Amino acid sequence: MSSKLKRIHVIGKKNSGKTTLITELIQAFTQLGYRVGTIKHTHHQHELDAPGKDSHRHREAGAQVVGILSQKMNAVFWPPEETADSTREQRYQQFSPMFENCDLVIVEGDSKTEQPKIEVWREETGATPMASSDASIYAVVTDDKPKVDTPTWPRSDVAAIAKNILAMK
């Protein structure tokens, strides 16, 4: 994989089924032999590291990067390198070293990105499809009938969704 992340964003309103679709896509791509990474984008500001724990104390003391190494899971925490002219894309590129062995990175969320994005939509949520006002959305994943000009992909056919995503690259 090049230094530029190959990624697709799965967006949608709350309770639209983004996480469920992503987990199903990970399984589908993995079965096809692809190495998949994921990033959860959030606009909420919260502490990812547990306050009071050693790693959190290290960061509060001024460490620029803090790693946690355990038998089952590793983690790295670092503050975003933002300047007045930082772009959203530059923020994602900071992840490149951790995802260099991935064929595809699926991001949950971030409707403001300029990268390819698909929307998960369910009529029962009562929300209007984002694609009805955002022409940059590549497709809407749904088993309902949204009133959008964007192509729709059947939610019930994960294999077809995966195939369509691969064709986007």
C-alpha positions in Angstrom: 0.0 0.0 0.0 1.3 3.5 -0.8 1.7 6.1 1.9 -1.7 7.5 0.9 -4.5 5.6 2.7 -6.9 3.8 0.4 -10.1 4.4 2.3 -13.8 4.5 2.1 -16.1 6.3 4.6 -19.3 4.7 5.8 -21.6 7.5 6.9 -25.1 7.8 8.1 -27.3 9.2 10.8 -27.4 7.6 14.3 -28.9 4.1 14.4 -28.7 3.7 10.7 -26.6 0.5 10.9 -23.1 1.8 10.1 -21.2 -0.3 12.6 -23.1 -3.5 11.7 -22.4 -2.9 8.0 -18.8 -2.2 8.7 -18.3 -5.4 10.7 -20.0 -7.4 7.9 -17.8 -5.7 5.3 -14.7 -6.5 7.3 -15.7 -10.2 7.3 -16.5 -10.1 3.5 -13.2 -8.4 2.5 -11.2 -10.7 4.9 -12.8 -13.8 3.3 -11.7 -12.4 -0.1 -8.1 -12.2 1.1 -8.0 -8.4 1.7 -6.3 -6.9 4.8 -8.7 -4.3 6.3 -8.1 -1.6 8.8 -10.7 0.7 10.4 -10.9 4.1 11.9 -13.7 5.4 14.0 -14.2 9.1 13.3 -16.0 11.1 16.0 -16.9 14.7 16.4 -17.3 14.3 20.1 -14.4 15.4 22.2 -13.6 12.8 24.9 -10.6 11.2 26.5 -9.5 8.0 24.7 -7.0 7.1 27.4 -8.2 6.4 30.9 -7.5 9.4 33.2 -5.4 8.5 36.1 -3.7 5.5 34.4 0.0 5.6 33.9 -0.2 6.2 30.1 -2.5 9.2 30.7 -0.2 10.6 33.3 2.7 10.3 30.9 0.8 12.4 28.3 -0.2 15.0 30.9 3.5 15.2 31.9 4.4 16.2 28.4 5.1 13.1 26.4 4.5 13.7 22.7 3.6 10.1 22.0 2.6 7.4 24.5 2.4 3.7 23.6 0.8 0.8 25.5 2.2 -2.6 24.8 0.3 -5.6 26.3 0.0 -9.3 25.5 -3.3 -8.9 23.6 -3.4 -5.3 22.3 -1.2 -2.4 21.5 -2.2 1.3 21.4 -0.6 4.6 20.6 -1.9 8.0 21.8 -0.7 11.2 20.3 -2.2 14.7 20.0 -3.2 15.8 16.5 -0.6 17.8 14.8 -2.8 20.7 13.9 -1.8 24.0 12.5 -3.8 26.8 11.1 -3.6 25.3 7.7 -4.0 21.6 8.7 -6.4 19.7 6.5 -8.7 16.8 7.2 -6.6 14.7 4.8 -3.4 15.5 6.7 -5.0 14.3 9.9 -5.8 10.9 8.2 -2.3 10.7 6.8 -0.9 10.7 10.3 -2.4 7.1 10.5 -0.5 5.9 7.4 2.3 4.1 9.2 -0.1 2.0 11.3 -2.2 1.0 8.2 0.6 0.5 5.7 -0.1 -3.3 5.5 -3.8 -2.8 4.8 -5.4 -3.0 1.4 -8.3 -0.9 2.4 -9.2 1.3 5.4 -12.9 1.7 6.3 -13.7 4.8 8.3 -16.9 5.0 10.3 -18.2 8.5 10.0 -16.8 11.8 8.8 -19.3 13.1 6.3 -17.2 16.2 5.6 -14.4 14.2 3.9 -13.5 14.6 0.3 -12.7 10.8 0.1 -15.2 8.3 -1.3 -18.2 7.8 1.0 -21.3 5.6 1.1 -24.3 6.3 3.2 -26.2 3.7 5.2 -29.9 4.7 5.4 -33.0 3.1 6.9 -36.4 4.7 6.4 -37.5 3.7 9.9 -35.0 6.1 11.5 -37.2 9.0 10.1 -34.1 10.8 8.9 -33.8 12.2 5.4 -31.0 10.6 3.4 -27.9 12.7 3.5 -27.4 12.0 -0.2 -30.5 14.0 -0.9 -28.5 17.2 -0.2 -24.9 15.9 -0.6 -23.9 15.0 -4.2 -20.5 13.8 -3.1 -22.0 10.6 -1.6 -21.2 7.8 -4.0 -24.1 5.5 -3.1 -26.8 4.8 -0.5 -26.9 1.4 1.1 -30.4 0.5 1.9 -33.2 -2.0 1.4 -35.7 0.9 1.4 -36.6 3.3 -1.5 -35.0 6.6 -0.8 -35.8 9.6 -2.9 -32.3 10.3 -4.1 -30.5 10.6 -7.4 -27.5 8.7 -6.0 -27.2 5.0 -6.8 -28.6 2.6 -4.2 -27.0 -0.7 -3.2 -29.1 -3.3 -1.5 -28.2 -3.5 2.2 -29.2 -7.2 2.3 -26.4 -8.1 -0.2 -23.0 -7.5 1.6 -21.1 -9.4 -1.1 -22.4 -7.0 -3.7 -21.6 -4.0 -1.5 -18.1 -5.2 -1.1 -17.8 -5.8 -4.9 -19.1 -2.2 -5.5 -16.6 -0.8 -3.1 -13.7 -2.6 -4.8 -14.9 -1.3 -8.1 -14.6 2.3 -6.8 -10.9 2.1 -6.3 
